[in-house]
Amino acid sequence: MNNDFSPLSSLTAKLMPFRSKLDSYKHGFRERLGAADALPQLALLGFFVGLVTTLVILLFRGFIETALSLYLPEGDPENFEGLSQTLRATLPLSGAIVIGLIWYKLGVVHRKTGVAYVMERLAYHQGYMSLKSLVVQFFGGVLTVISGQSSGREGPAVHLGSAAASIMGQYFKLPNNSIRILIACGTAAAISASFNTPIAGVIFAMEVVLMEYSLIGFTPIIIASVTAAFASQMFYGTEPAFLVPQLDLSSPFEIPYIIFCGLLIGAVSASFVRLTLSSMRFSKVNIFLRILAAGCFTGAVAYFIPEIMGIGYDTVNDTFTGNVTLGILCGIAIAKLIVTAVSLGLGMPNGMIGPTLFIGATVGGALGIIAQWIMPFASSTGFYAMLGMGAMMGSALQAPLAALMAILELTQNPNIILPGMLAIVISSMFASTVFKQRSIFISLLEAQGLDYSNSPAVQALRSASVVAIMDRKLSRAQKSIELEDAQELLRQKPNWIAVENESGQTMSLLPAADLVHFLSSYEDNDKLPEQIALLEIPAQRRDVANISYQATLEEALNSFNQQGHGALLVERNSGGLKRILGVVTKNDIDHYYHFEGH
């Protein structure tokens, strides 16, 4: 019998060195990611995140477009206007019943979706997102759009891309500081794949989600965004999300009017955010009843104004080409703002990025029509619609640079930059200073009693893991050792000695210098004790706790502050066996922050 298995045993023996090298490479790759400057490794991961995110987004869009094409008139996935009034009223209500029942069965934690939820996971859970969260957002996003709710697909897409990246990082047991970058990669890839705007995707990820700009973050995020753009173009072509004619500022005398437009849209943005927050006052009401109420409200408004249903990019394109009258634009803008804000506040899992673009485009289009009435030389309606889109997005999200990049890539026209900058900055500044408006995502988190801390200190501590600063010069010893063993231990020149009990559990951490001092205190070597009790000799021993090698320095500092331990043992669990990699002290973290972290 043994002879029958000898070839297999021989093959296994030959593969052992290869497996050992592979395991060593994997561990080395993970530990390298723990540093704040692991650029090549992050760049490689950014590429794979871009591919995975694109696949998820293509599947998400495919579900939506296929379903809408099956029942909307003429097979047009945007043609909610072609439905009868009865269907326009009952479709959102029917969808709300299905969504409400699902959300009622879910726990409170699992009901959270969208960009605000991604930011919450980054702030409080090191970016860890579950597969269940991805599935809930996927089908929740699909149901809201195909049932005609006032929704968009970009917010859900960001959630899906971030969740896919987070799950990938958790599967490969990557350090938590790198999972943060992967989530930003997933965010950028999702925006890029949805809009075909890779630059806007990068800026959105860093300005809105991470809320920080770092050199180490730019490269992998750019790679992920560009990868997603190329991959999505293979399926949807190179055309942007909107069909925008060539736009230009006709006269510099329009600048005062553009400033006025920025001020007005800033006020519109503040109204949108405040109405959303006001609607959240009913958050203690049964979730099914809230979503049912949102569906009833949407259906009632859609009975008269079907343009508010779904994503509404067909209406935005008509606005750019000047095919919508002033009265209709005003009615659509007001209805979309109210319905979207109320639905979001009541708990409907709507995306909010698309609706802000819709509201901005229709308000801007209306202002463009008025401009042509009072200024014969005024630019086209589409020009003002594009400015309104950028101003509303920049103001509501408090992300002016992301909004500017979005309209630049959507128009592919550099002439929009100067007037776009003016409108976006004025709108954002007016909303934040006069109305004290913050980003709608941060406002939603604050309404839930959550704080999205983003101080420079927090940024620095989140950018590296404990592996990056740990002291690897660590030896282990029993609490009572022979003199000869102690001398041999010190020949290894450790900085720390982990004192263990009989079961291998670390009881205390002893500075090796204290053991050296103890031994050197005996002038006559013949008087040295044969047995040394490491827990009894004079020393500045430290209580210890264990921390995962994936933890960031922020997590380590929180552990010190909350538990009061003197040191943390960095451990890695591999195959059920725990291995101690090194030691981190609070002084190590302070030194990193003051001299290396920024």
Secondary structure, DSSP 8 states (H G I E B T S, - for coil): -TTTTHHHHHHHHHHHHHHHHHHHHHHHHHHHHTSTT-HHHHHHHHHHHHHHHHHHHHHHHHHHHHHHHHHSGGG-TT-GGGS-HHHHHHHHHHHHHHHHHHHHHS-TGGG--HHHHHHHHHHHSTT---HHHHHHHHHHHHHHHHTT-B--SHHHHHHHHHHHHHHHHHHTT--HHHHHHHHHHHHHHHHHHHHS-HHHHHHHIIIIIS----HHHHHHHHHHHHHHHHHHHHHH-S--SS---------GGGHHHHHHHHHHHHHHHHHHHHHHHHHGGGTTS-HHHHHHHHHHHHHHHHHH-GGGSB--HHHHHHHHTT-S-HHHHHHHHHHHHHHHHHHHHHT----SHHHHHHHHHHHHHHHHHHHHHH-TT---HHHHHHHHHHHHHHHHHT-HHHHHHHHHHHHT-GGGHHHHHHHHHHHHHHHHHHS----HHHHHHHHTT------HHHHHHHTSBGGGT-B--EEEEESEEEHHHHHHHHHT--SEEEEE-TTS-EEEEEEHHHHHHHHHT-SSGGGS-SEEETTTSS---B-EEEEETT-BHHHHHHHHHHH--SEEEEEEEETTEEEEEEEE-HHHHHHHHHHT--
